[in-house]
Amino acid sequence: MHTSPPGVPADRAGRADDVLALARLATRRGAVREMLGWLGRRAGGRAVLVGGAGRVLAGPGGGHDPAVARLAAGAAADAAVELHRRGAASAVLGGGEGPPVHLIALDTDPRTYLAVVGPDDPHCGTLLADAARTLALCWRLEQSERARRRIESAEEHSREAVLHLLMVGSVPAAQRIAGALRPALPAVVQMYVIECPHARRREIARRIDREAGGGAWIVPCPVRPNHLLALVPAEPGPGRAPVSGAPHGPRLPDALDLLIVRLVPECRVGVSAAVALRDTPTAYEQAIHALAVARNAPERRAGFGGDVDVTVLAGPEGHVWASELLAPCLRYAPARRADPGPQELLGTLGSWLSFGGAASRHLKIHRNTLAARMRHLDELLGVEVSRSLAAQSAAWLALRLYTAPQAAAARAQAPPGQTTTLDAVLGTPAAGTWARAQLRPLEQAGPATGLETVRTWLRADARLPAAAAALGISLPGARKRLTRAEDVLGRSLLTAPSAKYELWLAMRALGSL
């Protein structure tokens, strides 16, 4: 009940109170729903927003009888279509067998109507006229916010698509899309993997982008919900000259990783070495390995300092072996058009070897589809890639050697009809040198984080419970040892992508598995 001040008519005082109530509701979150709920209660009916084509755009907040809501929405929709046909700004329609519907057009584009179905307030028209301006403003704001979120989501997905193209080697396509989105992709890059709270990813991405002056290409990781990925132009380090002819784009702040951990103390940052844009997958793996070190580093950041390039094995013998192993997949002809072909299957294999079950998010397929493809790959390749670490390591090496930059030259040098084995590939002097370099940090670290712990873990197919049982220690104890091994190696073991394939191959090359 409205109480008017002395000398002020009751209807004017009540109207002022209504306008004040609407103004207060306009400041709340979900203002449109709140205002529609209040209007319905105030007018004794049901208030909704309806488009000119009869679609209900918004209803009141709070619980309502669904049947009553449907009837009211239908009446409001019919009345809005009729009013739109007439071209009138407001009217009272309906009545007779159905409830009356009070409508007024809001000042919006496209035309939107505020409708109250079956009100019992005789001053409903005045109430709607007073509410229309405030409600129109709130509705435009909400529509603008929805549009902003759609644009933000579309840009996020476009940036994710660019990253995916880079990860599968489609550099020209990635550059074309990136050129439209800005910033353009630089020729020489570093990858930053930033571990941060999932709920704050977008906020942290905006802060990093602002501090980087728009020069970083920042993408929420499609596989890990607590990771941000940033491709940044590589600045020449001490004693390193810029790559000839490589455009670097906007100059980034020095030590961007240091700036990130200062801005957001919850972050951990792993940084790759500077690589050519075509080597983005390598940069990602390097940054993941660096992140494994950063998690336990007091400064919460680390750069990649190792050398894990297994393509030193990509000679003629290595190419022949890789081609033999992958041949059933490369020759595969799908029975149906919708079935994945050879390249899609190899892409699935590479993603699964990097991410395991999370590859379904990377490939944007259902986990059952991923499982079916992996069973199919097991059958094609004749080994249990989905279960055996030995098979996984061989498949990982075959993919690396088959797609290595040296593959074309190796193919030309391979004698026709030559066959070979994995042991022959790993038995070369180059393989021995590479293997010793991989294992040297573990050999020098001492027994607690040394070679035997990692060897036992690899013999157990990288399954931590089985490794703990074989070592005669607890599961947390085994995990702690492997975490220390990560620090020693400067590589990720327990988080994908993992160095487990390289270590298995290195031990196999030296005969210690």
Secondary structure in CASP SS format (residue, H / E / C, confidence):
PFRMAT SS
TARGET T0000
AUTHOR 0000-0000-0000
METHOD secondary structure of the structure
MODEL  1
M C 1.00
H C 1.00
T C 1.00
S C 1.00
P C 1.00
P C 1.00
G C 1.00
V C 1.00
P C 1.00
A H 1.00
D H 1.00
R H 1.00
A H 1.00
G H 1.00
R H 1.00
A H 1.00
D H 1.00
D H 1.00
V H 1.00
L H 1.00
A H 1.00
L H 1.00
A H 1.00
R H 1.00
L H 1.00
A C 1.00
T C 1.00
R C 1.00
R C 1.00
G C 1.00
A H 1.00
V H 1.00
R H 1.00
E H 1.00
M H 1.00
L H 1.00
G H 1.00
W H 1.00
L H 1.00
G H 1.00
R H 1.00
R H 1.00
A H 1.00
G C 1.00
G C 1.00
R E 1.00
A E 1.00
V E 1.00
L E 1.00
V E 1.00
G E 1.00
G C 1.00
A C 1.00
G C 1.00
R C 1.00
V E 1.00
L E 1.00
A E 1.00
G C 1.00
P C 1.00
G C 1.00
G C 1.00
G C 1.00
H C 1.00
D C 1.00
P H 1.00
A H 1.00
V H 1.00
A H 1.00
R H 1.00
L H 1.00
A H 1.00
A H 1.00
G H 1.00
A H 1.00
A H 1.00
A H 1.00
D H 1.00
A H 1.00
A H 1.00
V H 1.00
E H 1.00
L H 1.00
H H 1.00
R H 1.00
R H 1.00
G C 1.00
A C 1.00
A C 1.00
S E 1.00
A E 1.00
V E 1.00
L E 1.00
G E 1.00
G C 1.00
G C 1.00
E C 1.00
G C 1.00
P C 1.00
P E 1.00
V E 1.00
H E 1.00
L E 1.00
I E 1.00
A E 1.00
L C 1.00
D C 1.00
T C 1.00
D C 1.00
P C 1.00
R C 1.00
T E 1.00
Y E 1.00
L E 1.00
A E 1.00
V E 1.00
V E 1.00
G C 1.00
P C 1.00
D C 1.00
D C 1.00
P C 1.00
H C 1.00
C H 1.00
G H 1.00
T H 1.00
L H 1.00
L H 1.00
A H 1.00
D H 1.00
A H 1.00
A H 1.00
R H 1.00
T H 1.00
L H 1.00
A H 1.00
L H 1.00
C H 1.00
W H 1.00
R H 1.00
L H 1.00
E H 1.00
Q H 1.00
S H 1.00
E H 1.00
R H 1.00
A H 1.00
R H 1.00
R H 1.00
R H 1.00
I H 1.00
E H 1.00
S H 1.00
A H 1.00
E H 1.00
E H 1.00
H H 1.00
S H 1.00
R H 1.00
E H 1.00
A H 1.00
V H 1.00
L H 1.00
H H 1.00
L H 1.00
L H 1.00
M H 1.00
V C 1.00
G C 1.00
S C 1.00
V H 1.00
P H 1.00
A H 1.00
A H 1.00
Q H 1.00
R H 1.00
I H 1.00
A H 1.00
G H 1.00
A H 1.00
L H 1.00
R C 1.00
P C 1.00
A C 1.00
L C 1.00
P C 1.00
A C 1.00
V E 1.00
V E 1.00
Q E 1.00
M E 1.00
Y E 1.00
V E 1.00
I E 1.00
E E 1.00
C C 1.00
P C 1.00
H H 1.00
A H 1.00
R H 1.00
R H 1.00
R H 1.00
E H 1.00
I H 1.00
A H 1.00
R H 1.00
R H 1.00
I H 1.00
D H 1.00
R H 1.00
E H 1.00
A C 1.00
G C 1.00
G C 1.00
G C 1.00
A C 1.00
W E 1.00
I E 1.00
V E 1.00
P E 1.00
C C 1.00
P C 1.00
V C 1.00
R C 1.00
P C 1.00
N C 1.00
H E 1.00
L E 1.00
L E 1.00
A E 1.00
L E 1.00
V E 1.00
P E 1.00
A C 1.00
E C 1.00
P C 1.00
G C 1.00
P C 1.00
G C 1.00
R C 1.00
A C 1.00
P C 1.00
V C 1.00
S C 1.00
G C 1.00
A C 1.00
P C 1.00
H C 1.00
G C 1.00
P C 1.00
R C 1.00
L C 1.00
P C 1.00
D C 1.00
A C 1.00
L H 1.00
D H 1.00
L H 1.00
L H 1.00
I H 1.00
V H 1.00
R H 1.00
L H 1.00
V C 1.00
P C 1.00
E C 1.00
C C 1.00
R E 1.00
V E 1.00
G E 1.00
V E 1.00
S C 1.00
A C 1.00
A C 1.00
V E 1.00
A E 1.00
L H 1.00
R H 1.00
D H 1.00
T H 1.00
P H 1.00
T H 1.00
A H 1.00
Y H 1.00
E H 1.00
Q H 1.00
A H 1.00
I H 1.00
H H 1.00
A H 1.00
L H 1.00
A H 1.00
V H 1.00
A H 1.00
R C 1.00
N C 1.00
A C 1.00
P C 1.00
E C 1.00
R C 1.00
R E 1.00
A E 1.00
G E 1.00
F C 1.00
G C 1.00
G C 1.00
D C 1.00
V C 1.00
D C 1.00
V H 1.00
T H 1.00
V H 1.00
L H 1.00
A C 1.00
G C 1.00
P H 1.00
E H 1.00
G H 1.00
H H 1.00
V H 1.00
W H 1.00
A H 1.00
S H 1.00
E H 1.00
L H 1.00
L H 1.00
A H 1.00
P H 1.00
C H 1.00
L H 1.00
R C 1.00
Y C 1.00
A C 1.00
P C 1.00
A C 1.00
R C 1.00
R C 1.00
A C 1.00
D C 1.00
P C 1.00
G C 1.00
P H 1.00
Q H 1.00
E H 1.00
L H 1.00
L H 1.00
G H 1.00
T H 1.00
L H 1.00
G H 1.00
S H 1.00
W H 1.00
L H 1.00
S H 1.00
F H 1.00
G H 1.00
G H 1.00
A H 1.00
A H 1.00
S H 1.00
R H 1.00
H H 1.00
L H 1.00
K C 1.00
I C 1.00
H C 1.00
R H 1.00
N H 1.00
T H 1.00
L H 1.00
A H 1.00
A H 1.00
R H 1.00
M H 1.00
R H 1.00
H H 1.00
L H 1.00
D H 1.00
E H 1.00
L H 1.00
L H 1.00
G C 1.00
V C 1.00
E C 1.00
V C 1.00
S C 1.00
R C 1.00
S C 1.00
L H 1.00
A H 1.00
A H 1.00
Q H 1.00
S H 1.00
A H 1.00
A H 1.00
W H 1.00
L H 1.00
A H 1.00
L H 1.00
R H 1.00
L H 1.00
Y H 1.00
T H 1.00
A C 1.00
P C 1.00
Q C 1.00
A H 1.00
A H 1.00
A H 1.00
A H 1.00
R H 1.00
A H 1.00
Q H 1.00
A C 1.00
P C 1.00
P C 1.00
G C 1.00
Q C 1.00
T C 1.00
T C 1.00
T C 1.00
L H 1.00
D H 1.00
A H 1.00
V H 1.00
L H 1.00
G C 1.00
T C 1.00
P H 1.00
A H 1.00
A H 1.00
G H 1.00
T H 1.00
W H 1.00
A H 1.00
R H 1.00
A H 1.00
Q H 1.00
L H 1.00
R H 1.00
P H 1.00
L H 1.00
E H 1.00
Q H 1.00
A H 1.00
G C 1.00
P H 1.00
A H 1.00
T H 1.00
G C 1.00
L H 1.00
E H 1.00
T H 1.00
V H 1.00
R H 1.00
T H 1.00
W H 1.00
L H 1.00
R H 1.00
A C 1.00
D C 1.00
A C 1.00
R C 1.00
L H 1.00
P H 1.00
A H 1.00
A H 1.00
A H 1.00
A H 1.00
A H 1.00
L H 1.00
G C 1.00
I C 1.00
S C 1.00
L H 1.00
P H 1.00
G H 1.00
A H 1.00
R H 1.00
K H 1.00
R H 1.00
L H 1.00
T H 1.00
R H 1.00
A H 1.00
E H 1.00
D H 1.00
V H 1.00
L H 1.00
G C 1.00
R C 1.00
S C 1.00
L C 1.00
L C 1.00
T C 1.00
A C 1.00
P C 1.00
S C 1.00
A C 1.00
K H 1.00
Y H 1.00
E H 1.00
L H 1.00
W H 1.00
L H 1.00
A H 1.00
M H 1.00
R H 1.00
A H 1.00
L C 1.00
G C 1.00
S C 1.00
L C 1.00
END
